[in-house]
Amino acid sequence: MRGRLLLLQIAGPALAILFGMVISSIIILAIGRNPLEVFGLMVRFSLGRTDSLFSILFKSTPLILAGLAVAMSFRVNLFNIGVEGQYYIGAFFAAYVGFSLRGLPAAVHLPLALIAAVLGGMVWGLLPIVLKLRRGAHEVITTIMMNYIASAVLLYLINDIFRDPTQVGTPRVRTPDVAAAARIPSLAALFSPFGLTGSDVQKLNALLLLGVLLAFVLAFVLARTRFGYEVRAVSANPEAAEAAGIPNARIQFWVFMMSAGLAGLIGLNDILGFFGYLDIDFPKGLGFLGISIALLAKNNPIGVIPAALLFGFLDRGAQGVQFFARIPKETIVIMQAIIILAIVVAYELLTRYIRAQRKLEAEAAAPVGPPAAAEAEP
Amino acid sequence: MEVLSSLVSLALIASAIRVTMPILLTALGAVYSERGGVVNIGLEGIMIMGTFFGAVGNYFFAQAFPSLVARAPDVAPAAGVLAAVLAGVVFALIHAVVSVTFRVNQIISGVALNLLAAGLARFLNILLFTQATQSPGVRGFTPIDLPLLRDIPALAPLVRGISPMIPVGLLLVILSQWVLLRTRFGLRLRAVGEYPLAADTLGVSVTRMRYAGVLLSGALAGAAGAYLAVEQAHLYFEGMTQGRGFIALAAMIFGNWWPVGALGASALFGYFDALSLRVVRLPVPYQFINVLPHVVTILVLAGFVRRAQMPAADGVPYSKEEE
């Protein structure tokens, strides 16, 4: 039974990905192209070139953080759809600390910028969670509204208040440069001894390590600490947890804050790790991808890492097919969405199947004789 | 004083009614879906499909039948609305299959639907118009004057030269209220949303009723999208829904899950939406004026949601064997 369960756990995502490929194949066929060629090109382009491998790691870095942020909120039955807006604000907080302070050593400046990012995310997550717990306002809608407000605030801050004065008169709308001491160090030095260089190697930065570390820390916290136990209790059965003296509201509040804080870090891969300033056209939509990644990973922090890598791979592959085969990269976006729909169905069916199996086993293991008498007892 | 008078002018109210329509139609759809017990966060995505297919249906119908459109120009926008409604139903069907048949969490299914819609609209737009974000311009319906009311001069901006979709939308509110309160279908739909087990025991198919609610929500959100593209902007462009699908959900909640309530709440949002389009002289940066409806949405949810009575089984998947 155990071995079969494990097999099924792997089969779920695999089948969902396959289903996503089948639907995308139909789309590719519909536009008169050969899906096998396209997928072949995608794999060759994404996995057959070292610059692609580094690019995938770079793209996966914010996705790991986004996946973790969403997964944490899902763990306590909250839907933080506001990761998107939270990372806008986190990115601005970090950029502000980065460009407004000068002359600090990196050992102080960078941690300050990271803390600012986390705080920025939390600031933006505070209102929805307080309104949820105090007033019963559904967090899905309030966080989505906060996303729109975050874009407006960011546009105002970058365009009207903190626009780099040296860029006025150009079409560039961005903040001044972040101090070198607040930049996240590149990992290129680790790879140059092996002859691996280039812009994609240069982009890869230490935030990746932080993301992976956080995934393991969160996995440990959830599995091994008292707080993690309480989180799991609230997740599994809120009423029972409350009855056992675990205050749902407090756990939900802090986990949501963790989620928003993690979200604050998402933008730093580009802002502090690559560009060195916050541009109005900085990468957006990562928070929404985080939802997909959390679902794919079944809210498991470790599972977020391969899920993020898969999405990084798909994104890079999409660039490849767009450039070399002139296939719109949106084909891959559609594939991602189909994979998500398929995966949630697959997981649901799997959960039901396992429950049915357990029930059968329990019935088989039960002592012979009518259980009616036992059930009649209070 | 100037600011104040610009807050209540008749022209502003006329504009508010216009921008209320897409929110209202989607909120009506949400009422059907949630009365049946299915939360449909995917309405935003369905609206996006509605905007896209509204413009596309309109554009290609006019291309395909130029002589017919020359004689009866309103046929093309009607084709657009029809295409949008169909697209909305197809999209809602995905939500129904995933969340009713497979009983996946309804929020998750809706979120995935929104991601799918955004990608699909871009993809199809590239296929049809070689660029991702915008369709060619299309013609709207010929504006109409409301009979009887058109002769009252004071009401002129409200009743003359308006979109025919506006009176239709308002009639749909009354019709929906009647359907939910008085018809067999409405009672069954509500029963399924309140207490599916009881409805099931009495021989009402929970699955079929929930499908009906979700598909109706898709049709209405599709029409709402078509209104935005065909009647308001006269083209499709990316991001034109601006979260109105979510705002409509808030309007439905604020309207206490009833069509007439949804009308009142949508009008409130419409007013702030119109204000955000119009008032440029307020001493507030324009970026913040744009998000006025979103701010109001949060305030409304925070202030009034507690009094609301949502259907008891709203958002809860129903399965015979597990009850």
Chai-1 contact restraints between the chains, C-beta under 6 A:
chainA,res_idxA,chainB,res_idxB,connection_type,confidence,min_distance_angstrom,max_distance_angstrom,comment,restraint_id
A,F79,B,I107,contact,1.0,0.0,6.0,A-B,restraint_1
A,L131,B,A302,contact,1.0,0.0,6.0,A-B,restraint_2
A,R135,B,A302,contact,1.0,0.0,6.0,A-B,restraint_3
A,G136,B,V305,contact,1.0,0.0,6.0,A-B,restraint_4
A,G136,B,R306,contact,1.0,0.0,6.0,A-B,restraint_5
A,A137,B,L301,contact,1.0,0.0,6.0,A-B,restraint_6
A,A137,B,A302,contact,1.0,0.0,6.0,A-B,restraint_7
A,A137,B,V305,contact,1.0,0.0,6.0,A-B,restraint_8
A,I141,B,F246,contact,1.0,0.0,6.0,A-B,restraint_9
A,I141,B,L249,contact,1.0,0.0,6.0,A-B,restraint_10
A,I141,B,A250,contact,1.0,0.0,6.0,A-B,restraint_11
A,T142,B,I298,contact,1.0,0.0,6.0,A-B,restraint_12
A,T142,B,L301,contact,1.0,0.0,6.0,A-B,restraint_13
A,I144,B,F246,contact,1.0,0.0,6.0,A-B,restraint_14
A,M145,B,H294,contact,1.0,0.0,6.0,A-B,restraint_15
A,M145,B,T297,contact,1.0,0.0,6.0,A-B,restraint_16
A,M145,B,I298,contact,1.0,0.0,6.0,A-B,restraint_17
A,Y148,B,G243,contact,1.0,0.0,6.0,A-B,restraint_18
A,Y148,B,V291,contact,1.0,0.0,6.0,A-B,restraint_19
A,Y148,B,H294,contact,1.0,0.0,6.0,A-B,restraint_20
A,I149,B,V291,contact,1.0,0.0,6.0,A-B,restraint_21
A,I149,B,H294,contact,1.0,0.0,6.0,A-B,restraint_22
A,A152,B,Q287,contact,1.0,0.0,6.0,A-B,restraint_23
A,A152,B,F288,contact,1.0,0.0,6.0,A-B,restraint_24
A,A152,B,N290,contact,1.0,0.0,6.0,A-B,restraint_25
A,A152,B,V291,contact,1.0,0.0,6.0,A-B,restraint_26
A,L155,B,Q287,contact,1.0,0.0,6.0,A-B,restraint_27
A,Y156,B,P285,contact,1.0,0.0,6.0,A-B,restraint_28
A,Y156,B,Q287,contact,1.0,0.0,6.0,A-B,restraint_29
A,I291,B,V111,contact,1.0,0.0,6.0,A-B,restraint_30
A,P328,B,F123,contact,1.0,0.0,6.0,A-B,restraint_31
A,P328,B,I126,contact,1.0,0.0,6.0,A-B,restraint_32
A,E330,B,G119,contact,1.0,0.0,6.0,A-B,restraint_33
A,E330,B,R122,contact,1.0,0.0,6.0,A-B,restraint_34
A,E330,B,F123,contact,1.0,0.0,6.0,A-B,restraint_35
A,V333,B,G119,contact,1.0,0.0,6.0,A-B,restraint_36
A,I334,B,G119,contact,1.0,0.0,6.0,A-B,restraint_37
A,I334,B,L120,contact,1.0,0.0,6.0,A-B,restraint_38
A,I334,B,F123,contact,1.0,0.0,6.0,A-B,restraint_39
A,A337,B,A112,contact,1.0,0.0,6.0,A-B,restraint_40
A,A337,B,L115,contact,1.0,0.0,6.0,A-B,restraint_41
A,A337,B,L116,contact,1.0,0.0,6.0,A-B,restraint_42
A,A337,B,G119,contact,1.0,0.0,6.0,A-B,restraint_43
A,I340,B,A112,contact,1.0,0.0,6.0,A-B,restraint_44
A,L341,B,V98,contact,1.0,0.0,6.0,A-B,restraint_45
A,L341,B,A112,contact,1.0,0.0,6.0,A-B,restraint_46
A,V344,B,V104,contact,1.0,0.0,6.0,A-B,restraint_47
A,V344,B,I108,contact,1.0,0.0,6.0,A-B,restraint_48
A,V345,B,V98,contact,1.0,0.0,6.0,A-B,restraint_49
A,V345,B,F102,contact,1.0,0.0,6.0,A-B,restraint_50
A,V345,B,V104,contact,1.0,0.0,6.0,A-B,restraint_51
A,E348,B,F102,contact,1.0,0.0,6.0,A-B,restraint_52
A,E348,B,V104,contact,1.0,0.0,6.0,A-B,restraint_53
